[in-house]
Amino acid sequence: MLQMGDQAPEFSLPDADMERVHSADLLRQGKIVLCFYPKDDTPGCTMEALEFSDLQPEFEACGATLVGISRDTCASHGAFRDKYGLAMRLLADTDGDACQAYGVLREKEKNGERRIGIQRSTFIIGQDGIIRHALYDVTPKGHAQHVLELVRAD
């Protein structure tokens, strides 16, 4: 697991519009709030994405770019974004490389079946590429407001 003070792993992933997004390019714009979430259009993930989207102007005022990552496809991200009018950029990590690099993959059991899934986690990355906060296994409700407070205090 990554910790405060660690160098953030770089990533290059396609977004909902199949445009490649490089972490180095995002860092040139300021801080990154990187949210890993399990699945598009599920109750917890929708709640979290809507709360972050509602607060996006406040994150931008703090010089932070919001990015969501899951293992869903670009098409799934596009449908999810459009259905709910989400403002945050959604990146597709279908092969799980970024998830692996950030240590968010966990074995889960559902209906007696074990499989690997994303543990909901958020990272605040400074413009220098250093992790300011590494929040693993977070609860969706109210999480965006908590992260905004951390970004403001940084």
Secondary structure, 3 states (H helix, E strand, C coil): CCCCCCECCCCEEEECCCCEEEHHHHHHHCEEEEEECCCCCCHHHHHHHHHHHHCHHHHHHCCEEEEEEECCCHHHHHHHHHHHCCCCEEEECCCCHHHHHHCCEEEEEECCEEEEEECCEEEEECCCCEEEEEEECCCCCCHHHHHHHHHHHC
